[in-house]
Amino acid sequence: MSQFFNQNNRGRGRGRGESSASFSGSPAFGAADGPVQVSIKGWRGDTEAALVKFLDNKVGRPVNIENINYIGDIMYISMSSRDIAQDLLKLNGIWFSGNKLSLQLRTHPVKFRSGANTRNAFGDGANNAGGAGSVSNTSTSNDSAIIKDRLMTLLQTRANTQSNSLDLSSLSQDSIITALGADPSRDGKIFKAILVIASQMYPNLETINLADNGFHSLKPIADIGAHFPDLKNLSLMNNLISDMRELDCLSSIGSTVPLARLSEIILIGNPVCDIELSQPNGAANYLEKVQARFPTISMLDASPVAPLSHPGQPSVDSNSSVAPKQMPFPAEHVFAENQGISDLVNAFVPGFFALYDGNRASLADIYAPAAQFSLMVDSTQPTSTFARNNPNSQKHIDFSTYIRISRNMTRMKSHQKRISTLASGHAAVMQAILQLPATHHPVKEAQKFSFEAWETHVPSAGSPPQVLAMVVVHGEFTENTSQNVLSFDRTFVLAPSPPGSTAATAGSPCIIVNDMLTIRRYNGFHSWGSSQDGASAPAGIIGSDLAPEQQEMARVLQEQTGLTAEWTLKYLENYGWNYQLAISEFPQVRGSLPADAFQ
């Protein structure tokens, strides 16, 4: 990369193309009918951009420089206004960044001529070999320094040292890049140079945004892992990547220095996403292909995913058994900020789902007049060991009823669609929830549900802040017709029932201001079940040292077979804890089991 800053480039022009300097006899630049040229010495204490801003401020108006060129440490600027040039001369001897500036009007200006033998800042165009009438190669190293200065200025405006992040999005629209005559969408050298300089200035970057740069290929940034080995978050959003194999150069598939610690990648807005997601089982295959390259990611396109491995650890074989994650502290079944919130939730949640399942139309009493409702469907396949062995998780699910009104913001690009899928107002909310399938939520089985609840205060103009309750419920439900078992998360924003309202009359302590429902394939409740107290184990297995996935598997099998706790464990152990094989064989095995094997 050092060659980049040692090209035989001369006379960097701005606004009129690139040029090479000549001392040939020519009409004076200071002639009345031509531009005026001023030379500046002593400016090297800061960047070119800083100097131009300094001059604008000191003159009291824009200098309107038409061209900037260099020979050695001398900057030559040209402008059309002799008045401004005269004002600049008054600044001769002024201090700038610790150095005294020397400004002179060039009565016999150096002419920087454009022609066939020119190159832009990144080596495009014909090779400038010097020769008669050209400035010697003494200007080359200074030209390289000027380029580096401009890129350093660019990075200073785009880096956030507090968050260790760098925003390199939409570079083709950046004035510093256009002044260099570079086209980032066509010339990858600009990205290679920027990564080199950025690694020197900000070696600890964790987040880089490369959105909207017109990438067809990722080869220009193939060295990003070498420069930033600790990079955790990378956005390639809204580029032109159409083949998943383009990611190989950033991964162990095609790089000796892959992004081995990456935890998030964003690819939405690239043709490859639409291509992959339009295929049968597209979402699952898309995730699989991305994770084959970046197994450590826990976020893909702003949605959480289960990492296949962690930095410094080998990837997990999808067919192998995954040990359950060990939390550094016991998982709590529920969380409530205070007793008042706890009492509210314990009254609201059972009452809400009883009406939702049994008399959904009556929920009209407890939705606020300006309430909002939205639904999001996550159809991806769960990756836990439990899900790979549970028939409810593996069952084919027809999500079409839900997808019609699904508001998945990570995939929905149309602004109009985003608006139309948000049910706003009492009537729209009721219309949306009444068209969803009839369900049964087993709220009496407390171990299958978890919630978090807390108070929040919303400012209100001219009155005290409004106190609202945030309630997030996690659990499962069964569709009455299909008997599909699904997992869900539901977030409610609740306000106290106004006196005399239909909610108060119906006996509800609160009204629903906002209702956000997420539906996904069944993934059990082991994530909040406690393996220490055996709360999720079937009766008689309390106190066992089963993994949470095994406890859930045993519970489901016991419910479906009627076996005792002891025989449930024996039966699953006999089949190597392969649930699908165990349940499929049970009709044939049932007759051979003793009577005391059943409850």
C-alpha positions as CSV (number, residue, x, y, z in Angstrom):
1,M,0.0,0.0,0.0
2,S,3.0,2.3,0.4
3,Q,3.1,2.4,-3.4
4,F,-0.2,4.2,-3.3
5,F,1.5,7.2,-1.7
6,N,4.5,7.2,-4.1
7,Q,2.9,7.4,-7.5
8,N,4.3,9.8,-10.1
9,N,1.4,12.1,-9.6
10,R,1.9,15.8,-9.9
11,G,0.0,19.1,-9.7
12,R,-3.2,18.0,-8.0
13,G,-5.9,20.2,-9.4
14,R,-9.3,20.9,-7.9
15,G,-12.2,21.9,-10.0
16,R,-10.4,21.8,-13.3
17,G,-9.1,18.3,-13.5
18,E,-5.5,17.2,-12.8
19,S,-2.4,18.8,-14.2
20,S,1.4,18.8,-14.3
21,A,3.4,21.9,-13.6
22,S,5.5,23.8,-16.2
23,F,7.8,26.8,-16.0
24,S,7.5,27.5,-19.7
25,G,7.1,31.1,-20.7
26,S,3.4,31.9,-20.7
27,P,1.1,34.9,-20.2
28,A,1.0,36.0,-16.6
29,F,-1.8,34.4,-14.5
30,G,-2.3,37.8,-12.9
31,A,-3.4,39.5,-16.2
32,A,-6.6,41.4,-16.0
33,D,-8.5,38.9,-18.1
34,G,-7.3,35.8,-16.4
35,P,-7.2,34.2,-12.9
36,V,-5.0,35.5,-10.1
37,Q,-2.5,33.1,-8.6
38,V,-1.2,33.3,-5.0
39,S,1.5,31.1,-3.5
40,I,1.4,30.1,0.2
41,K,4.2,28.8,2.3
42,G,4.2,27.5,5.9
43,W,0.7,25.9,5.7
44,R,1.8,22.4,6.5
45,G,0.8,22.5,10.2
46,D,-2.7,21.4,9.3
47,T,-4.8,20.1,6.4
48,E,-5.7,21.8,3.2
49,A,-9.3,22.0,4.2
50,A,-8.4,23.6,7.5
51,L,-6.4,26.2,5.7
52,V,-9.1,27.1,3.2
53,K,-11.6,27.5,6.1
54,F,-9.0,29.6,8.0
55,L,-8.6,31.9,5.0
56,D,-12.4,32.3,4.5
57,N,-12.8,33.3,8.1
58,K,-9.9,35.8,8.0
59,V,-11.0,37.4,4.7
60,G,-14.6,37.6,5.9
61,R,-16.0,36.0,2.8
62,P,-15.5,32.8,0.7
63,V,-12.2,32.9,-1.1
64,N,-13.7,30.9,-4.0
65,I,-10.6,29.1,-4.9
66,E,-10.8,27.7,-8.4
67,N,-7.7,25.5,-8.4
68,I,-5.1,24.3,-5.9
69,N,-1.7,22.8,-7.0
70,Y,1.5,22.1,-5.3
71,I,5.3,22.1,-5.9
72,G,7.2,20.9,-2.9
73,D,5.9,22.6,0.2
74,I,4.4,25.5,-1.7
75,M,0.6,25.7,-2.4
76,Y,-0.5,27.6,-5.4
77,I,-4.1,28.8,-5.4
78,S,-5.9,30.5,-8.2
79,M,-9.1,32.7,-8.1
80,S,-10.9,35.0,-10.5
81,S,-11.2,37.9,-8.0
82,R,-8.2,40.2,-7.7
83,D,-9.9,42.0,-4.8
84,I,-9.9,38.7,-2.8
85,A,-6.3,38.1,-3.8
86,Q,-5.3,41.5,-2.4
87,D,-7.2,40.7,0.8
88,L,-5.2,37.5,1.1
89,L,-1.9,39.3,0.8
90,K,-2.8,41.3,3.9
91,L,-2.6,38.0,5.8
92,N,1.1,37.6,5.0
93,G,2.9,36.8,8.2
94,I,-0.2,35.6,10.1
95,W,0.1,32.5,12.3
96,F,-1.6,29.3,11.2
97,S,-1.4,26.1,13.3
98,G,1.9,27.1,14.8
99,N,3.5,28.3,11.6
100,K,3.8,31.8,10.0
101,L,2.2,31.9,6.6
102,S,4.0,33.6,3.6
103,L,1.6,34.7,0.9
104,Q,2.8,36.2,-2.4
105,L,1.0,37.3,-5.5
106,R,2.6,35.6,-8.5
107,T,3.3,38.3,-11.1
108,H,4.9,35.6,-13.2
109,P,2.7,32.7,-12.2
110,V,3.5,29.0,-12.5
111,K,1.2,27.6,-15.1
112,F,-0.2,24.1,-14.4
113,R,-1.3,22.8,-17.7
114,S,-3.8,20.0,-18.3
115,G,-3.2,17.6,-21.1
116,A,-3.0,14.0,-22.1
117,N,-0.1,13.3,-19.7
118,T,-2.1,13.7,-16.5
119,R,-3.3,11.4,-13.7
120,N,-5.9,11.8,-11.0
121,A,-5.1,11.3,-7.3
122,F,-5.5,7.5,-7.6
123,G,-3.4,6.7,-10.6
124,D,-6.0,6.8,-13.4
125,G,-5.1,8.2,-16.8
126,A,-1.8,8.2,-18.7
127,N,1.5,7.8,-17.0
128,N,3.1,11.1,-16.2
129,A,6.8,10.5,-16.8
130,G,8.0,14.1,-16.5
131,G,10.3,15.2,-19.3
132,A,11.1,18.6,-20.7
133,G,9.0,21.4,-19.4
134,S,7.7,19.4,-16.4
135,V,8.3,19.7,-12.7
136,S,10.7,17.0,-11.5
137,N,9.8,14.1,-9.3
138,T,10.5,16.2,-6.2
139,S,6.8,17.0,-6.1
140,T,5.7,13.3,-6.0
141,S,6.2,12.7,-2.3
142,N,4.5,15.9,-1.4
143,D,1.5,15.0,-3.6
144,S,1.2,11.7,-1.7
145,A,1.2,13.6,1.6
146,I,-1.5,15.9,0.3
147,I,-3.7,12.9,-0.6
148,K,-3.1,11.4,2.8
149,D,-3.9,14.7,4.4
150,R,-7.3,14.9,2.6
151,L,-8.2,11.3,3.6
152,M,-7.2,12.0,7.2
153,T,-9.6,15.0,7.1
154,L,-12.3,12.7,5.7
155,L,-11.8,10.2,8.5
156,Q,-11.8,12.8,11.2
157,T,-15.2,14.0,10.1
158,R,-16.6,10.4,10.0
159,A,-15.1,8.7,13.0
160,N,-16.7,8.4,16.5
161,T,-14.0,7.6,19.0
162,Q,-16.4,7.1,21.9
163,S,-18.2,4.3,20.1
164,N,-15.2,3.1,18.1
165,S,-17.2,3.4,14.9
166,L,-16.5,4.8,11.4
167,D,-19.2,5.9,9.0
168,L,-17.9,5.3,5.4
169,S,-21.3,5.3,3.8
170,S,-22.1,7.2,0.5
171,L,-18.4,8.2,-0.1
172,S,-19.1,9.1,-3.7
173,Q,-21.1,12.1,-2.4
174,D,-18.4,13.3,-0.1
175,S,-16.9,16.6,-1.2
176,I,-13.4,15.5,-0.1
177,I,-13.6,12.4,-2.3
178,T,-15.0,14.3,-5.3
179,A,-12.2,16.9,-4.9
180,L,-9.7,14.1,-5.3
181,G,-11.2,13.1,-8.6
182,A,-11.9,9.6,-7.3
183,D,-15.0,7.4,-8.0
184,P,-15.4,4.9,-5.2
185,S,-18.0,2.8,-7.1
186,R,-15.5,2.1,-9.8
187,D,-12.0,2.4,-8.3
188,G,-11.3,0.2,-5.3
189,K,-8.0,1.9,-4.5
190,I,-9.8,4.6,-2.6
191,F,-11.1,2.1,-0.1
192,K,-7.8,0.3,0.2
193,A,-6.1,3.6,1.0
194,I,-8.8,4.6,3.5
195,L,-8.6,1.3,5.4
196,V,-4.8,1.7,5.7
197,I,-5.0,5.2,7.0
198,A,-8.0,4.4,9.3
199,S,-6.1,1.5,10.8
200,Q,-3.3,3.9,11.7
201,M,-5.6,6.6,13.1
202,Y,-8.3,4.3,14.8
203,P,-6.8,0.8,15.3
204,N,-9.5,-0.2,17.7
205,L,-12.6,0.2,15.5
206,E,-15.4,-2.1,16.3
207,T,-18.1,-0.8,13.9
208,I,-17.8,0.2,10.2
209,N,-20.7,1.4,8.0
210,L,-20.0,0.8,4.3
211,A,-23.6,1.3,3.1
212,D,-24.6,3.0,-0.2
213,N,-21.2,2.7,-1.9
214,G,-22.2,0.8,-5.1
215,F,-20.2,-2.3,-4.3
216,H,-20.7,-5.1,-6.9
217,S,-17.6,-6.8,-5.5
218,L,-16.1,-6.7,-2.0
219,K,-12.5,-7.2,-3.1
220,P,-11.7,-3.5,-2.4
221,I,-12.3,-4.2,1.3
222,A,-11.0,-7.7,1.4
223,D,-8.2,-6.6,3.8
224,I,-10.6,-5.2,6.4
225,G,-10.0,-8.2,8.7
226,A,-6.2,-7.6,8.6
227,H,-6.6,-3.9,9.5
228,F,-9.4,-4.4,12.1
229,P,-9.2,-7.8,13.7
230,D,-11.6,-6.9,16.4
231,L,-14.3,-5.6,14.1
232,K,-17.7,-6.6,15.5
233,N,-20.3,-4.8,13.4
234,L,-20.3,-4.3,9.6
235,S,-23.0,-2.7,7.5
236,L,-23.0,-3.4,3.7
237,M,-26.6,-2.2,3.3
238,N,-27.9,-0.9,0.0
239,N,-25.0,-1.9,-2.2
240,L,-25.2,-4.0,-5.4
241,I,-23.9,-7.4,-4.2
242,S,-25.8,-10.1,-6.1
243,D,-23.8,-13.2,-5.2
244,M,-23.3,-14.7,-1.8
245,R,-19.8,-15.7,-2.8
246,E,-18.8,-12.1,-2.7
247,L,-18.7,-12.4,1.1
248,D,-16.0,-15.1,0.9
249,C,-13.2,-12.6,0.8
250,L,-14.2,-11.4,4.2
251,S,-14.5,-14.9,5.7
252,S,-12.4,-17.9,6.3
253,I,-13.6,-19.4,3.0
254,G,-11.5,-16.9,1.0
255,S,-9.3,-15.0,3.5
256,T,-6.4,-15.8,5.7
257,V,-7.4,-12.9,8.0
258,P,-11.3,-13.2,8.2
259,L,-13.6,-11.2,10.3
260,A,-13.4,-13.8,13.1
261,R,-15.0,-11.7,15.8
262,L,-18.0,-10.3,13.8
263,S,-21.2,-10.3,15.8
264,E,-23.4,-8.3,13.4
265,I,-23.7,-7.9,9.6
266,I,-26.3,-6.0,7.6
267,L,-26.9,-7.0,4.0
268,I,-30.4,-5.8,3.4
269,G,-30.8,-3.6,0.3
270,N,-28.5,-5.8,-1.8
271,P,-29.9,-7.9,-4.7
272,V,-28.5,-11.1,-3.1
273,C,-31.0,-10.7,-0.2
274,D,-34.0,-10.6,-2.5
275,I,-32.6,-13.5,-4.6
276,E,-32.0,-15.7,-1.5
277,L,-35.3,-14.9,0.3
278,S,-37.4,-15.5,-2.9
279,Q,-36.2,-19.2,-2.9
280,P,-38.1,-22.0,-1.2
281,N,-37.2,-22.0,2.5
282,G,-35.3,-18.9,1.6
283,A,-35.0,-17.3,5.1
284,A,-33.5,-20.5,6.6
285,N,-31.1,-21.0,3.6
286,Y,-30.1,-17.3,3.7
287,L,-29.2,-17.5,7.3
288,E,-27.3,-20.8,6.8
289,K,-25.2,-19.3,4.0
290,V,-24.4,-16.2,5.9
291,Q,-23.5,-18.2,9.1
292,A,-21.3,-20.6,7.0
293,R,-19.1,-17.6,6.4
294,F,-19.6,-15.7,9.7
295,P,-20.5,-18.3,12.4
296,T,-20.0,-15.8,15.3
297,I,-22.8,-13.4,14.3
298,S,-25.7,-13.0,16.7
299,M,-27.4,-10.3,14.6
300,L,-28.3,-10.5,10.9
301,D,-30.0,-7.6,9.2
302,A,-31.0,-6.2,12.6
303,S,-32.6,-9.4,13.7
304,P,-31.2,-11.7,16.4
305,V,-29.8,-15.1,15.4
306,A,-28.2,-17.9,17.4
307,P,-24.4,-17.9,16.8
308,L,-22.9,-21.1,15.7
309,S,-19.7,-20.4,17.6
310,H,-18.0,-17.7,19.6
311,P,-14.8,-15.9,18.9
312,G,-11.9,-18.2,19.5
313,Q,-14.1,-21.3,19.4
314,P,-14.7,-23.7,16.6
315,S,-18.0,-23.6,14.7
316,V,-20.8,-26.0,15.9
317,D,-21.8,-28.8,13.6
318,S,-25.5,-28.4,12.9
319,N,-26.0,-32.2,13.6
320,S,-24.1,-32.2,16.9
321,S,-25.5,-31.8,20.3
322,V,-25.2,-28.3,21.7
323,A,-24.6,-27.9,25.4
324,P,-27.1,-25.6,27.0
325,K,-25.8,-22.0,27.7
326,Q,-24.9,-21.4,31.3
327,M,-25.9,-18.0,32.6
328,P,-23.7,-16.3,35.1
329,F,-26.8,-15.9,37.3
330,P,-30.1,-17.8,37.7
331,A,-32.7,-17.0,35.1
332,E,-35.7,-15.3,36.6
333,H,-39.1,-16.4,35.5
334,V,-40.7,-13.0,35.8
335,F,-39.6,-9.4,36.6
336,A,-41.8,-6.6,37.9
337,E,-40.5,-3.3,39.0
338,N,-42.6,-3.1,42.1
339,Q,-45.5,-4.8,43.8
340,G,-48.1,-2.5,42.2
341,I,-46.9,-3.4,38.7
342,S,-46.8,-7.1,39.7
343,D,-50.4,-7.0,40.9
344,L,-51.5,-5.2,37.7
345,V,-49.8,-7.8,35.4
346,N,-51.2,-10.7,37.4
347,A,-54.7,-9.4,36.9
348,F,-54.3,-8.1,33.4
349,V,-52.5,-11.0,31.6
350,P,-54.9,-13.9,32.5
351,G,-57.9,-11.7,31.9
352,F,-56.7,-10.5,28.5
353,F,-55.8,-14.0,27.1
354,A,-59.1,-15.4,28.5
355,L,-61.0,-12.9,26.4
356,Y,-58.6,-13.2,23.4
357,D,-59.2,-16.9,23.3
358,G,-62.9,-17.1,24.4
359,N,-64.6,-13.8,23.4
360,R,-62.1,-11.7,21.3
361,A,-64.7,-9.2,20.3
362,S,-65.2,-8.1,23.9
363,L,-61.6,-6.8,23.9
364,A,-63.0,-3.7,22.2
365,D,-63.8,-2.5,25.8
366,I,-60.1,-2.3,26.8
367,Y,-58.4,-0.9,23.7
368,A,-57.9,2.9,23.9
369,P,-59.6,5.0,21.2
370,A,-56.2,5.9,19.6
371,A,-54.7,2.4,20.3
372,Q,-52.2,0.9,17.8
373,F,-51.6,-2.8,17.0
374,S,-48.9,-4.4,14.9
375,L,-47.9,-8.0,14.1
376,M,-44.5,-9.4,13.1
377,V,-44.0,-13.0,11.8
378,D,-40.6,-14.6,12.3
379,S,-40.7,-17.8,10.1
380,T,-37.1,-18.8,10.5
381,Q,-36.3,-22.2,11.9
382,P,-35.2,-22.3,15.6
383,T,-31.6,-23.6,16.0
384,S,-31.7,-24.9,19.6
385,T,-31.2,-28.6,20.4
386,F,-34.7,-28.6,21.8
387,A,-36.2,-27.3,18.6
388,R,-34.3,-29.8,16.4
389,N,-36.0,-32.6,18.4
390,N,-39.4,-31.2,19.1
391,P,-42.2,-32.1,16.6
392,N,-44.0,-28.8,17.2
393,S,-40.9,-26.9,16.2
394,Q,-40.2,-29.1,13.1
395,K,-43.8,-29.1,11.9
396,H,-44.6,-27.3,8.7
397,I,-46.5,-24.1,9.5
398,D,-48.6,-22.1,7.2
399,F,-48.0,-18.5,8.2
400,S,-50.0,-17.0,5.3
401,T,-52.9,-15.8,7.6
402,Y,-50.4,-13.8,9.6
403,I,-48.1,-12.6,6.9
404,R,-50.9,-10.7,5.2
405,I,-50.6,-8.1,7.9
406,S,-47.1,-8.8,9.1
407,R,-45.0,-5.7,9.7
408,N,-41.4,-7.1,9.6
409,M,-39.5,-3.8,9.4
410,T,-36.2,-5.5,8.5
411,R,-37.7,-6.7,5.2
412,M,-40.4,-4.2,4.5
413,K,-38.9,-1.5,2.2
414,S,-42.0,0.3,1.1
415,H,-42.9,3.3,3.3
416,Q,-46.6,2.9,2.3
417,K,-46.5,-0.8,3.3
418,R,-45.1,0.1,6.7
419,I,-47.9,2.6,7.2
420,S,-50.7,0.3,6.0
421,T,-49.7,-2.6,8.2
422,L,-49.9,-0.5,11.4
423,A,-53.4,-0.7,12.7
424,S,-54.1,2.7,14.2
425,G,-57.3,3.6,16.0
426,H,-59.9,1.4,17.9
427,A,-61.7,0.1,14.8
428,A,-58.6,-0.8,12.9
429,V,-57.1,-2.6,15.8
430,M,-60.2,-4.7,16.4
431,Q,-60.5,-5.5,12.6
432,A,-56.8,-6.7,12.7
433,I,-57.0,-9.0,15.7
434,L,-60.4,-10.5,14.8
435,Q,-59.1,-11.8,11.5
436,L,-56.3,-13.8,13.2
437,P,-56.9,-17.5,13.9
438,A,-58.7,-18.7,17.0
439,T,-56.3,-19.7,19.7
440,H,-55.8,-21.2,23.2
441,H,-53.1,-19.8,25.6
442,P,-52.4,-22.2,28.5
443,V,-52.1,-19.4,31.0
444,K,-52.9,-21.8,33.9
445,E,-49.6,-23.5,33.2
446,A,-47.4,-20.7,34.7
447,Q,-44.1,-22.3,33.7
448,K,-44.9,-21.8,30.0
449,F,-45.1,-18.0,30.4
450,S,-42.7,-15.3,31.5
451,F,-43.1,-11.5,31.7
452,E,-41.2,-8.3,32.4
453,A,-43.1,-5.2,33.5
454,W,-42.1,-1.7,34.6
455,E,-43.4,1.8,34.9
456,T,-42.5,4.7,32.5
457,H,-43.4,8.4,32.6
458,V,-44.4,10.2,29.5
459,P,-44.3,14.0,29.5
460,S,-47.6,15.8,28.8
461,A,-47.8,19.4,27.8
462,G,-49.5,21.5,30.5
463,S,-50.1,18.6,32.8
464,P,-48.2,16.1,35.0
465,P,-46.4,13.3,33.2
466,Q,-48.6,10.3,32.3
467,V,-47.7,7.1,34.1
468,L,-47.7,4.0,31.8
469,A,-46.9,0.4,32.3
470,M,-44.7,-1.5,29.9
471,V,-45.5,-5.3,29.9
472,V,-43.6,-7.8,27.8
473,V,-45.1,-11.3,27.8
474,H,-43.4,-14.4,26.4
475,G,-45.2,-17.7,26.0
476,E,-47.0,-20.1,23.7
477,F,-50.4,-20.7,22.2
478,T,-52.2,-23.4,20.1
479,E,-54.2,-22.6,17.0
480,N,-57.6,-24.2,17.5
481,T,-58.1,-25.4,13.9
482,S,-54.6,-26.5,12.8
483,Q,-53.4,-27.5,16.4
484,N,-50.1,-25.7,15.5
485,V,-48.2,-24.7,18.6
486,L,-46.4,-21.4,18.3
487,S,-44.2,-19.2,20.5
488,F,-44.9,-15.5,20.9
489,D,-43.8,-12.3,22.4
490,R,-46.3,-9.6,23.1
491,T,-45.5,-6.1,24.3
492,F,-48.3,-4.0,25.8
493,V,-48.3,-0.3,26.7
494,L,-51.0,0.1,29.4
495,A,-52.6,3.2,30.9
496,P,-55.0,3.5,33.9
497,S,-58.6,3.1,32.8
498,P,-60.2,6.6,32.8
499,P,-63.2,6.9,35.2
500,G,-66.4,6.1,33.5
501,S,-64.7,4.5,30.4
502,T,-65.9,1.2,29.0
503,A,-62.8,-0.4,30.3
504,A,-63.5,0.8,33.9
505,T,-67.2,-0.3,33.5
506,A,-66.0,-3.7,32.4
507,G,-63.8,-3.9,35.5
508,S,-60.4,-3.6,33.7
509,P,-57.8,-1.7,35.7
510,C,-56.1,-0.4,32.5
511,I,-56.6,0.3,28.8
512,I,-54.2,-0.9,26.0
513,V,-52.5,2.0,24.3
514,N,-50.2,-0.1,22.2
515,D,-50.1,-3.8,21.4
516,M,-47.1,-5.4,19.5
517,L,-47.3,-9.1,18.7
518,T,-44.4,-11.3,17.4
519,I,-45.1,-14.9,16.4
520,R,-42.5,-17.5,15.7
521,R,-42.1,-21.2,15.4
522,Y,-42.3,-23.1,18.7
523,N,-39.1,-23.0,20.8
524,G,-40.3,-24.1,24.2
525,F,-39.8,-22.2,27.4
526,H,-36.5,-23.6,28.6
527,S,-34.8,-20.2,28.1
528,W,-36.5,-19.0,31.3
529,G,-37.1,-22.4,33.0
530,S,-34.9,-23.1,36.0
531,S,-32.9,-26.3,35.8
532,Q,-32.1,-25.9,39.5
533,D,-35.6,-26.1,40.8
534,G,-36.9,-28.3,38.1
535,A,-39.9,-26.0,37.4
536,S,-40.0,-27.1,33.8
537,A,-39.6,-30.8,34.4
538,P,-42.6,-33.1,34.4
539,A,-44.1,-34.3,37.6
540,G,-41.8,-36.6,39.5
541,I,-38.6,-35.4,37.8
542,I,-38.2,-32.3,40.0
543,G,-34.7,-32.0,41.3
544,S,-33.2,-34.0,38.4
545,D,-30.1,-32.7,36.7
546,L,-31.5,-32.7,33.2
547,A,-30.6,-30.0,30.8
548,P,-33.4,-27.5,30.1
549,E,-33.9,-29.0,26.6
550,Q,-34.2,-32.5,28.1
551,Q,-36.7,-31.3,30.7
552,E,-38.9,-29.8,28.0
553,M,-38.6,-32.9,25.9
554,A,-39.6,-35.1,28.8
555,R,-42.5,-32.9,29.7
556,V,-43.9,-33.0,26.1
557,L,-43.4,-36.8,25.8
558,Q,-45.1,-37.4,29.2
559,E,-48.1,-35.3,28.2
560,Q,-48.5,-37.2,24.9
561,T,-47.9,-40.7,26.2
562,G,-49.2,-40.7,29.8
563,L,-46.0,-42.3,31.1
564,T,-44.9,-41.8,34.6
565,A,-41.8,-39.6,35.2
566,E,-39.6,-42.6,35.8
567,W,-40.6,-44.4,32.6
568,T,-40.5,-41.1,30.6
569,L,-36.8,-40.8,31.4
570,K,-36.2,-44.5,30.8
571,Y,-37.9,-44.4,27.4
572,L,-36.1,-41.3,26.2
573,E,-32.7,-42.6,27.4
574,N,-33.4,-45.9,25.5
575,Y,-33.8,-43.8,22.3
576,G,-30.8,-41.6,23.0
577,W,-33.0,-38.6,23.7
578,N,-34.1,-38.6,20.1
579,Y,-37.6,-37.3,20.5
580,Q,-38.8,-37.8,17.0
581,L,-37.7,-41.5,17.0
582,A,-39.1,-42.1,20.4
583,I,-42.6,-40.7,19.7
584,S,-42.8,-42.4,16.3
585,E,-42.0,-45.8,17.9
586,F,-44.3,-45.4,20.8
587,P,-47.5,-46.9,19.2
588,Q,-45.6,-50.1,18.6
589,V,-43.9,-50.2,22.0
590,R,-46.9,-49.2,24.1
591,G,-48.3,-52.7,24.3
592,S,-45.1,-54.1,25.7
593,L,-44.9,-51.7,28.6
594,P,-46.1,-52.7,32.1
595,A,-49.2,-51.2,33.6
596,D,-47.2,-49.3,36.2
597,A,-45.3,-47.4,33.4
598,F,-48.4,-45.3,33.0
599,Q,-49.9,-42.7,35.3
